Amino acid sequence: MVFMGSEKFPAENDFDAFLKRHGGSDNASTDCERTVFQFDVQRKFFREALDRWAQFFICPLMVQDAVDREVEAVDSEYQLARPSDSHRKEMLFGSLARPGHPMTKFCWGNAQTLKHGPREKRINTYKRLREFWRRNYSAHYMTLAVQSRESLETLEEWVREIFIQIPNNGKPQPDFSHLQQPFDTPAFHKLYRVVPVRKVHALTISWALPPQVKHYRVKPLHYISWLMGHEGTGSILSLLRKRCWALALYGGNSESGFDQNSTYSIFSISVTLTDLGYQNFFQVVHLVFQYLKMLQNLGPQQRIYEEIQKIEDNEFRYQEQTDPIEFVENICENMQLFPKPDLLTGDQLMFHYDPEVIGTALSLLTPLRANLLLLAPENEGSCPLQEKWFGTSYSCDDIPEEWERRWESDFELNPDLHLPAENRFIATDFNLKKSDCPDSEFPVRILALEQGALWYKKDNKFKIPKAYIRFHLISPIIQESPDNLVLFDLFINILAHNLAEPAYEADVAQLEYKLMAGEHGMVIRLKGFNHKLPLLLKLIVDQLADFSTEPSVFGMFAEQLKKTYFNILIKHDRLGRDVRLLILEHHRWSVVQKYRVLTQGLQVQQLMAFAAALKEELYAEGLVQGNFTSAESIEFLQYFTDKLQFRPPPAEVPVQFRVVDLPRRHHLCRVKSLNRGDPNSEVTVYYQSGLKTLREHALMELMVVSEIQNLLGRSRTLQFLRVPVWFQMLMEEPCFDFLRTKEMLGYQVYPTFRNTSGVLGFSVTVETQATKFSSELVEQKIEDFLVSFGGRLASLSEECFAAQVTALIKLKECEDAHLGEEVDRNWYEVATQQYLFDRLSREVEVLKDFSREQLVSWFLHHHGNCSRKLSVHVVGFGVEENDPPHQNLSGSAPSSYGPVSELTFLPAAAPALRSATLITDIRAFTSSLPLHPYYKILS
C-alpha cells in the first residue's frame, strides 16, 4: 500500500513509473521482525528517486479503495505458496509454539483474514492498517543505507534534507525478548508424520535454542553446522550414502526471521532420504545423534574453528563486489543487528574462538530435546490432523519407547564417524600472475583442435587471485531419444555423487564447482582461488574418465530422478514452460516422456553403455578468465583430451533447436494441471517475431525486458543482459498496473522478451487461481491490456521515448560490478557459439538510431490480425473451471499423487477463443509446420 502514491506524489504507480523511465527497479520483503525496502536507479535521478521513495515513510496515501485490491494480491501470493512443502512445514512448525507466542500466528495473510473475517467481526481493516503504519513506521526504528558515486558529504546532505521529515512516534521499539523458550511445550519432542505435496522423502530434526544473535562474533551454530553438514570421509552423510539411505544433508540455521529472532534460534538437520532411508529413518536419526554425541565428547576443536576462520577470512578479503542494491540491503539489515564497527563483517566473519559458548550450544543438542518431522507420500491416509492455514495433513506421535530408552542411555558410537582431516584445498598463494600474452578487451581463442577449442582472457581489471573455468562437452547422442536424455540426467547426478566426498574439501574452501546437464552437452563450471583450482578440475576430469557405479546407487538415483520429474510436472509454471517449448522447438522431448522412460524402467548396464558412448565422441569448448596465464589455461583443455581420449563428432553438433515457424493466426493449447486440487493456473500469451537482427533484438528489449529470470532462475537466453533484475522499459509498469493492480488477476504478472533458440518473440504471463478466474477470462484481459498498451505506445511523447532509450543505453553501458558478470556474458557467447563478445556496444549503436515511429510500427505489426500468436494455459482446479468444490485447495489439503504420464487437453469454451486453432496433439500440430533454420543473432 505504501507504494501506491503519497501526498507529495499522489499518482498510484508514480514511483514504479519513475523508476521504469530511468532504468531502475525496486522491491520490498517482509520477515518476522523486519521489513526491507530497496531500489536502484540511474545516478542522475538518484536524489529525485530518494525523495519519492522517502514519502513511503513520511506521508503515504494508502487510499481506502485500493485496500481490497491489494488484499487480493496478498491472497494470490498465499495461494501460490500453499503447494510449497517448505512453507507448509514452517506453518506446521510454528503451530507447535506456546499459545500466544507470535510464531503461532498466520504469517501470510489471505482474503479470509484481511477481508471476509474482519467484515464479519466489524473490524475496519483500513483503520488497522493506518494504525499499524503509525505504530511501526517510526524514524527511531529505521535504518538506512545509500550508495552512489556522489561525495559522502553530498549523500549525507540529501539524506538529512529528505528523511528528516519521517515521523517519530516516541514509543519504545517493540520488544519480544520476554517471550523466550516458545517451544518448551508438550507439543515439541514428538514425531510428526506429514503428507507432502511433492513426491519426496525428507527428515528434519530440530532443536529450539535461546537466541544466538548475541554470539555473532563466535558463531557457535555456524561451527556446529559446518561439522554436521560435512560430506567428506567420516561424516554422517558419507555413511548414509554408503548405505544408500540419503542423497543430501543440510545442517544449521538459515538466519531467516523464522529460524533466528529475538525469542529463539532453531538448529536443524534436514536429510533427503531415499526409499530405503525412509524405511530406516530411525536408524538415520540415531546416526545423527551419534555424531552429535561424538562432538560433545570431544568438545570444541580449535584446529577446526581456525580452519573455518581462515577460509572465511580469505573469502572476505578477496570477495568480489556485489551488486549495489544487494550490498545496501545487506548493510541496512546489519545495522539492525550489529554495532557500528561490525556492520560490514558481523554476518561474515568468525572473530574469536570461545569454547565455552560453542560447548553450551552443543550441550543443548540432545536427543531428548529434539523434534522429528518426517515427510513421505506413504503418510497419506494415516494423518488425521490438519494444519489450519495450509491444510497440511499430519499426525503427531510420541517417540517409540525403544528409541527413547536407547537415546537416554550411554549409547555406543559408530567407529566410522570421525572429524574431518586437514583441508588440502585451502589457498595460500594469492599473488597476481603476470600476463604471458598481449592483453585483450575480449576473450581470444588460444587453442583450436579437432576435439575442441579454448577461449581465454587474463583479468587485469578486478585484480583478485581468483579465476573462472567453464567447459561445454557437446555430444551428438544426448538428444537422440528421451531414453538418452534420462540416462544423461542419471549420468550427471551419479557423477556428482561420486565427486561429493573427494571434492567436498574444495567446496568448503570456497572452490565452487557445478556439473549440469545442458540441452546438448555437459557443462562444467568452476570458480574460486586460482591457487588450488587446477587440482579440483583434475579431480573432476579423473572422475569423469573413470566413471562407474553400483546397481544400488543406480537404483537410488533412478528412483530420485523419477520423483524430480514428477515434482516438475505438478508445478503449473514448470508445466507451462515445458508445453510452450514442446510446441516451439522441433525435436524437443517433454518431461512427461522422460517420466515415462523411468516408469518403464532402465538398467545400470544401459547407463554404463551410454556413458561409454558419450565419452567416445565429444567437442569440448572452454573459457578461462581470471588469474591464470594462457599457458596454464591451455593445459586444462589438454588434460581433458589426454585423459578422456575422445574423438570429435563426425559432423558439427548444433547447440540449439530448430524452431517452428508459427502460421499467422492464433493458436491455443489448454492443459489441465497435473497437481490434483491445486487452484493455481498460468496463462502465457506469446507472439513470435522470427529471425531478426541485433536491431530488432534491441528494439524488443526496449519494449519488453523482463524480470522473469528472478522468478524462475536465470534463463540461458538472457545471460548477456547487464543487470541482475531487468525490468521492462516500457511494458512492465502498465502491465502490472492493468492486470494486477486494477484487474486483480494474480500476484505474478509480467511481460517477457523471449529468445527461443535464436527466434525472437515476446509474451505476457499471468499466474492466477481457478477459484477466482477462468484461464479464458485471463486471456481476454491480457488482450485488453495489449490493445490499451498499443494506444499508450502511439501517444508516447518523443521526450518520454528518448528517456527510455537513454535508460536502456545507460544500463548496457554500466560497468561490470565483478568478474563473474563479465564471465557470464562471455560464456553465453561461447556456449551458444555466437562469439559476439562486443554485443552490448553493437546494440548501443543501433539503439541510438531508433525512432518512436519504428517502435510503434513494430508493435502494431506483431500484435494484430496478422500476428503469430500462441497461447498456453495450464488450468488449475476451481469453480471457475467448472470443477467440483472439493477439488480445490480452499478448504482441504491437496492430494497430488495422481497420474502424470499423460496430459489432459481441454477445449475452448469462451466464444472469443473458438476461432483459435486448438492444439490437442502437439506432435501432430508441429509435424506439418515449416521450420526456421538454425540461426544466430550476429549482425
NORHU-V799414 format. One record per backbone hydrogen bond with DSSP energy under -0.5 kcal/mol. CO is the residue of the C=O (numbers start at 1). NH is the residue of the N-H. Records with the same first field share a line. If there is no record, write none. Layout:
CO=NH, NH
//
This chain:
1=4
3=5
5=61, 62
9=6
11=14
13=17
14=18
15=19
16=20
17=21
18=22
19=22, 24
20=23
22=42
25=40
27=38
29=36
34=31
36=29
38=27
40=25
42=45
43=46
45=49
46=50
47=51
48=52
49=53
50=54
51=55
52=55
53=56
54=57, 58
55=59
57=167
59=7
63=66, 67
64=67, 68
66=70
67=71
68=72
69=73
70=74
71=75
72=76
73=77
74=78
75=79
76=80
77=81
78=82
79=83
81=84
83=85
84=88
85=89
86=90
87=91
88=92
89=93
90=94
91=95
93=96
94=97
98=101
101=104
102=105
105=107
110=114
111=115, 116
112=117
115=119
116=120
117=121
118=123
119=122
123=125
124=128
125=129
126=130
127=131
128=132
129=133
130=134
131=135
132=136
133=137
136=138
138=141, 142
139=142
151=155
152=156
153=157
154=158
155=159
156=160
157=161
158=162
159=163
160=164
162=165
163=166
167=139, 169
176=179
177=180
181=184
182=98
183=185
185=188
190=192, 372
191=193, 397
192=374
193=395
194=196, 376
198=200
200=202
201=273
202=375
203=271
204=206, 373
205=269
206=371
207=209, 267
209=265
212=215
213=216
215=218, 219
217=351, 352
219=223
220=224
221=225
222=226
223=227
224=228
225=229
227=230
230=237
232=235
234=418
235=239
236=240
237=241
238=242
239=243
240=245, 246
241=244
245=274
248=272
250=270
252=268
256=260
259=266
263=181
264=261
265=209
267=207
268=252
269=205
270=250
271=203, 273
272=247, 248
274=278
275=279
276=280
278=281
280=283, 284
281=285
282=286
283=287
284=288
285=289
286=290
287=291
288=292
289=293
290=294
291=295
292=296
293=297
294=298
295=299
300=302
301=305
302=306
303=307
304=308
305=309
306=310
307=311
308=312
309=313
310=314
311=315
312=316
313=317
314=318
316=319
323=326, 327
324=328
325=329
326=330
327=331
328=332
329=333
330=334
331=335
333=336, 337
334=337, 338
339=342
340=343
342=346
345=348, 349
349=351
354=358
355=359
356=360
357=361
358=362
359=363
360=364
361=364
362=365
364=366
366=369
367=370
371=206
372=192
373=204, 375
374=194
375=202
376=379
377=380
379=382
382=384
385=394
387=391
392=387
393=195
394=385
395=193
397=191
400=403, 404
401=405
402=406
403=407
404=408
405=409
409=411
414=417
422=424
423=426
428=430
444=446, 456
447=454
449=452
451=620
452=449
453=622
454=446, 447
455=624
456=444
457=626
458=460
464=466
465=530
466=627
467=528
468=625
469=526
470=623
471=473, 524
472=474, 621
473=522
474=619
477=480
478=481
481=485
482=486
483=487
484=488
485=489
486=490
487=491
488=492
489=493
490=494
491=495
492=496
493=497
494=498
495=499
496=500
497=501
498=502
499=503
500=504
501=504
503=507
504=508
505=509
506=511
507=510
510=512
512=527
514=525
516=518, 523
520=475
521=518
522=473
523=516
524=471
525=514
526=469
527=512
528=467
529=532, 533
530=534
532=536
533=537
534=538
535=539
536=540
537=541
538=542
539=543
540=544
541=545
542=546
544=547
550=554
551=555
552=556
553=557
554=558
555=559
556=560
557=561
558=562
559=563
560=564
561=565
562=566
563=567
564=568
565=569
566=570
568=571
569=674
570=572
571=575
572=576
573=577
574=578
575=579
576=580
577=581
578=582
579=583
580=584
581=585
584=586, 660
585=588
590=594
591=595
592=596
593=597
594=598
595=599
596=600
597=601
603=606, 607
604=608
605=609
606=610
607=611
608=612
609=613
610=614
611=615
612=616
613=617
616=647
619=474, 621
620=453
621=472
622=455
623=470
624=457
625=468
626=459, 628
629=633
630=634
631=635
632=636
633=636, 637
634=638
635=639
636=640
637=641
638=642
639=643
640=644
641=645
647=618
652=654
658=586
659=932
660=662
663=665
665=869
666=917
667=871
668=919
669=671, 873
670=906
671=875
674=676
675=678
676=895
677=679
678=877
679=770
681=768
682=874
683=766
684=686, 872
685=764
686=688, 870
687=762
688=868
690=692, 760
693=697
694=698
695=699
696=700
697=701
698=702
699=703
700=704
701=729
703=730, 731
706=726
707=710, 711
708=711, 712
709=713
715=718
716=719
718=721
725=727
730=734
731=735
732=736
733=737
734=738
735=739, 740
736=740, 741
737=742
738=743
739=745
740=744
747=749
748=767
750=765
752=763
754=756, 761
755=757
756=759
758=692, 760
759=756
760=689, 690
761=754
762=687
763=752
764=685
765=750
766=683, 768
767=748
768=681
769=772, 773
770=880
774=778
775=779
776=780
777=781
778=782
779=783
780=784
781=785
782=786
783=787
784=788
785=789
786=790
787=791
788=792
789=793
790=794
791=795
793=796
797=801
798=802
799=803
800=804
801=805
802=806
803=807
804=808
805=809
806=810
807=811
808=812
809=813
810=814
811=814
818=821, 822
819=823
820=824
821=825
822=826
823=827
824=828
825=829
826=830
827=831
828=832
829=834, 835
830=833
835=837
836=839
838=842
839=843
840=844
841=845
842=846
843=847
844=848
846=849
847=850
851=855
852=856
853=857
854=858
855=859
856=860
857=861
858=862
859=863
862=864
864=867
867=869
868=688
869=667
870=686
871=669
872=684
873=671, 875
874=682, 876
875=673
876=878
878=881, 883
879=882
884=887
885=888
888=891
896=898
903=905
904=672
907=909
910=913, 914
911=914
913=916
916=918
917=668
918=920
921=925
922=926
923=927
924=928
925=928
926=929
930=661
936=938
//
